[in-house]
Amino acid sequence: MKTVYKLGSHKLKHGFLTYLLFAALSLSHIQESQAGATFKIDETKWLSLGAGLRTSFTSVESVADGNWSNDFFVDNMRLYLNAQIHEYIKLEINSECQTCNNGGELRLLDAIGKFEFHPMANLWVGRMLVPAERREMNGPFYSAVHSIYVTGDRISGTPFEPADFNTTIRNDGTSAGSFGRDDGVTFWGSVWDGRVQYALGIFQGLRGGANKDDNLLYAQRLAFNFWEVEKNPGYYTSGTYYGKGGDILTLAVSNQYQEDGVGVLGDAGNFRGTAIDLLLEKVLGNGGVVTLNGEYKNYGINGFSMDSRKAGGGFAMFEGNAYDVSGMYLFPQTIGIGQFQPFVRYVNVMPKNSPDRNMFEAGVNYVIDGHNARIGLSWQYGDLMTKGLNYRDDATGDQVNAFLLGFQYQI
């Protein structure tokens, strides 16, 4: 159950910092809540606080000398603040440690003003996730495996959308957002008893550089729930529900487009990114849970020449095809304080005019409290980790082995 504290509105105004401190201290005493502690002000106003941390240890083979690197990383450190200020108006502010492995610098992740009128029609304004394929909508904390994004300094998934190409928002033609977020608006909702879910967004996109005319980025996502309806905040998703969401089969398509959304000043190109994703989760008769995730991406660029791409600089998005498939099984038995969930995964990235790259992964999750407490151990093999984001025609990289131990905590 979620812990709720009642406060008078006059007290909150005069002792806001005190109550925030009290909330932070109380987080460690709450057993089950995605939002941490909730402070109820009156019947329509409340404030909730939460936190999330992901850390990992990686060991990567070096083909050149036979040695192995050994590195600890703080992958994510987030603080969550959510509030309702009116029956139909909410607020969400989240932070991220954007330079966790270079000293640590806390920066703004989300800043959303939410107008939520009806399940069929809602409007979010501010800085938020750009509607995209499921991996982006899951975020790192609600994905099925730990290394779904970048592990340390290694790429371990399909190419990024424009808003995830850079970790900082800049106005110099090298950034279209940060951590999959961008400044804009999203109109979202669901129809047919929630089975059809949609999100339509307009965002800033690429800032400066090739986009000298300040063209906007347009993003759409449409999902159909064939079995049980997925239940998430807003238009967000999850990579697994550990069987707690029932039997799920959801197919979705997403698309992003921006005129002059790639390239350099004087050599701009139009960007289009289209993706299809599928989640199947089945609860078996013995209580075990089978989960299958799959995504296919097709990115197209019109007008940006290879000469500029080879010269470097600017905003050189991926062009080509990619897919990511994974399967896992959650054993029903509780061993110790958690359940074991072995998994396998394959990622293949096929850039246009650049060598293909792939990655095999096999591992096991130890699920203690769903997405709130989980440990993952995996082995990875391939050249995706070494070729990374180099999409030039002369890109090279070795097939290497890597081991990852990841920890996730959230409240």
N, C-alpha and C positions, 0 to 999 in steps of 0.2 A: 504493500500500500504506500501511496505517496504521503509524505509527512507535510502537514499543513499547519501554518502558524497564523493566528488571527491578529491583525494589527489595526488600530485606529488610524485614519488617514492623517490626522494632525500629528500623531507621533511619527509617522513615516516621514513627513516633511521636515521635522526638527531633528530627527536622529537617523537619517538615511545611512550614513557611513557606519554607525553602530550596528544597525540591522544587517547591513551587508557583511560585516565582520562576523556577526553571530551566525549568519547563513553559511558562510564559508566554513566556520568551525563545525557546524551541524552536519555538513555533507558526509562526514565519516561515519555518522550514526544511522544513515538511511540505507535500508537493505535493498529496496527494489523501486527504482524510479529513474526514468530517462532524463527527467528534468531536475533531479536533486530536490532541494527544499523549496516548498511553495509558501509564500506569504500572502494570506488572504486579507485584503484591505476592506472590501465590502462585497456585496453580492455580485458586482460586475467587474471589480478590479482585483488583480492579483499580480504577484511578482514571483518568478522562480529562478533559481540559480543551479548550475551544474558544471561539470568539468570532465575532460577526457584526456587520456595520455596513451600514446603508442610508442614503444621503444623496441629496438631490435639489436641483435648481434649477427654479423655476417662474416663469412670466411669465403674468399674467392680465390680460385686457382689462377696462377700466372703461368701460361704456357712457356713464356720466354725463359724463365729461370727455375721453374718447378716449385717455387715458393707459394705460400698462401697468405693473402692479406687477412687481417683480423681487426674488425672495427665494430665499435658500439655506436648506435645512433639514437637520437631522440627524433622519431619520425614526425610526431604531431603532439602538440600540447595546446588544448583548447579550453576556453572558459565560455560558458553559455549563459545568456540572460534572456529570458522571455517574460513578457508582461501582457496583460489585458487592461486597457484603459477605458474601454467602452464595450457595450454588448457586441458590437460589430467591428471593433478596432483593436488590433494587437500590435506588439512590438517585439522584434527579435534582434539581438546584438550578440555576435560571437567574435572571439578573437583567436588568433593562431600564432604560434611561435614560428615566424617565417624564416628565421635564420637560426634554427635550433642548434645546428652543429657548428656554428661560427660564433658562439657566445650566447646567442639567444636574444631575440628581439620580438616583443609582443606587438602584433599589428592587427588592424581591423580585418575581419574575415567577412562577416555578414552584418548588414545594417538595413533591416527591412521594416517598413511600415505596412501593416497588413489590414486590408479592408475585406473582411470575410462575412458576406451577407447570406450565402446559401450554398449548399453543396454543388449546385450547378454553375455558380458564377462568383469568383473572388478575384481580387486585385492586390498584388504585392508591388510595392514601389521602393526603390533603394538599391542596395548592393546585395545580390543573391546569385544562386546557381542559375546558369543559363540552361534552359531545357535542352537535354541531350540524351545519349543512350544511358542504359541502366547503371553502368559503372560510374559515370559522373554523378548520377542522381543518388547512388548509394553513399558516395563519399567514402573515405578510408575506414570510418568506424562501423559502417553497416554493410561492408562487402563480405563475401564469403571466405576469403583468404587474406592473409596479412599483406602479401606482396603484390596487390592488385595494381598499385601505382608505381612509384619509384621507391626502391629500397636503398637507402643511403644515396649514392651517386649513380646507381645503376637503373636503367630502364627495365621494367618487368611486365609491361602490358602493351596494349595497342596504342597507336599514336594519340596525342592529345588534341582536343578541340582548341580553337583559338584562345578561349579564356583560361586555358590551363597550360598554355605554351610558356608562360613566364610566371615566376612566383611573386613578382612585384608589378604594380600598375605604374606604367611610365607613359610619357607623352612624346617619346622620341622615335616612334615607328617600330618599336620592338615588343610591344605589349598590347594585348586585347583583353586584359583582365588579370585575375590572380586566383589560383586554386580552383578554377572552374567558375569563379564568380565574376560578375561585371555589373556596372551601374546601368539600371534600366527599369523596365516594368514587365510583369508577367501576369497575364490573365489566364486563370486556370479553374478547373472544376471537373465534375463528372455527371454523367447522365445514365439512364437505364439502370437504376438501382446501384449506381457506382461502377458498373461493369466497363463503361467507356470513360476513360480518364484522359483529359487533354491539358496542354499548357502551351500558350502562345506568348512569346516574348519579343520585346524590342530593346536593344542594348547599344551601348557606345561602340563596342568592338574595337578594332585597331585604332589606336590614337596616334595621329601624326604620320610622318613618313609617307608611305605609298598612298594613304588615305587623305590626300590633301583637301578633298571636298567634304570631309566629315560625313561620309555615308554611314548609315546605321547598320547594325547586324540584326537579322531577323531569325528567330529560332522557334521551332515547333516540335512538340512531342505528342503522340497519340498512342494510347495503350488500350488493349481489350483483354478483360479478365474472363476467361472461359469457365473457370471453376469458381473457387472462392474469390471474393474481392479483396485485394491487398489493402491493408489499412496502414497508412503512413501520414505524417504531417504534410499538408499541402500537396505538391506534386513530387515529393521525394519518393525514393524506393529503397528496397533492401535486397541484398544478394541471397539471403536465406532468412527463414523465420524459425528455424530449428523445429519445425512441425507445429508450432503454436498458432500458425495462421491457417491450419487445415490444408487441404489439397489445393495447390495453386498451379495454374497454367496461364501465363500472361505473355502476350506477344505485343511488341511495341515498335513503332518506327519514329525516327526523329530526323530533323534536318536543320542545318544552319546555313545562312547565306549572307555575304557582305560584298558589295561592289567595292573594288579597290581594297579588299581585305587582306591582301598579301603583297609582298614585294618590297621595293625600295622607291624612293621618290624619283620619278622619271621612268620607272619601269614597274607599273602596278599590275596586279592581276585580281580577278574576281574569285572569291573562295566559295565553294559549296562542300558541305560535309553531311553525308547521309548515312544513317545507321539503322540496323534492325537488331533487336535483342529479344531473347526468350528466357523465361524462368519457368522451370517445372519443378515442383516440390510435392512429393507424395508420402503420406504417412502410411506405413505398412501395418499389417495386422498385428505384428509383434511389438509395435511401438517405435520401430526404427524409422528413420527418415531418409529418403533418397532425394538429392537436390542436383539439378542440372542447370547450368548457366551457359548461355551462348550469345555471342554478338558478332556481327559482321559490319564492317565499315567500308565505305567508298568515298574517297575525297577527290574532288576535282578542282583544278586551278586553270583559269582561262586568261592568258595574256602575260603572265610573268615568265620571262625567258630564263632558260637554263644558265645563260652567261651570268646573269645577276645572282643566281643561286650559288654558282661556283665561287663568285667573288666574295661571298659571305656578307654578313650584316643584314639589316632590314628584318623583314618578317617572313621567313622561309618555311611556311607550313608544309606538312606532309602531303604528298599527292600519290594516290594509289589505292590499294586494297589491304585489308587486315581482318583477322578474326581471332577470337579468344573463346575457347570452350573448356568447361570444367565439369567434373562430376564428383559427388561426395556422398558418404553414407554415415549418418549419425546413429551409433549403437544405442539401443534403449537403456542398457544397463548403466547405472551410476557406479563409477569406480573411484573411491576416495571422495572428492568433492565435485567431480565433474564427469562428463561423458566424452568418449573418444570419437573423432570424426575424420577418418582417412579420406584423402582426396587426390585426384590427378587433374592435370591441366596442360593445355597446349596452346601456345600463342604463335601465330605466323603473321609477319608483316612483309608486304610486297610493294615496295615503293616503285613509282614510275622512274625509269632510267637510273636505278640504283639497285645494288644487290639485295636479294631477299635476306631476311633474318628470322630466326625462330627461337623458341624456348620450350623445353619440357619441364614440368614440375610435378613432383610427387611429395606428399607430406601427410601430416596428421594434425588436426586441431584438438586441443583439450578444452572443451566448452564447460565453463563453470557457471556462468550466468548470462547465457546468450551473448549479445554484443557488448554487454557491460563488463564481462570478465572472461578473457580467452587467451590461451597460449597456443602458438603455432610453430611447428618445426617442419622444414621442407628442404628438399634437395632440388636444385635447378641445374639444367644443362642446355647450352646453346650459345649462339653468337649475338642474340638480341642484346645481351648485357654489355657486350664490347662494342658493337656498332652503334647502338643507342640512337641518337637523333641525327646522325650523319647520313643525309640522303643524297649525297653527291654520287656521281657514277663511279668514282674510284674508292668508295667506302670499303674499308677492310676491318676484320675483327676475327678473333679466334673463338672456336668452340671451347667453352670453359665450364668447369663444374663450380657450383657454389652451394653453400649451406646457410640457412637462415633460421634464427630463433627469434620469434616475435612475441611481444606481450602487449595486451590491450586492456585498459581499465576505463570505465566510464560510469558516471552517475548523474 
